[in-house]
Amino acid sequence: VQIAAVLYVAFSIPLLGVWYYVMDDAILWLGLNQRIAKMGADYTRIAIIPVGLEGIAEALLAVLDITDHEDFVACFWVGSAFLQTAAIAFLPLIMTRIWWMSRTFSLSLDLYVLSM
């Protein structure tokens, strides 16, 4: 299993590089237009970072699990699940507050312009 973790990291890094540089050509090959290809390539350049980090973390956690360090792995998964749940729970609240603040500012700006 340790060999599998090392091979995963060894093969995933070059493939992530190929994904980074070839995505726009692949989208064009599928018959989509240039604007969508640019959007897909831009998204790929952002999404590749968490995908790569998650793969490396999975490999390291597999090695820790094999070497009888399950406590660290369990703490990592509990902490990760807590952060993901908090992000999912609070992000809509934060975005709604930002939307209301922008609407309030827009309304106050409209009232200011009308009062002139």
Secondary structure, DSSP 8 states (H G I E B T S, - for coil): -HHHHHHHHHHHHHHHHHHHHHHHHHHHHTT--HHHHHHHHHHHHHHHHHHHHHHHHHHHHHHHHHTT-HHHHHHHHHHHHHHHHHHHHHHHHHHHHHHHHHHHHHHHHHHHHHH-
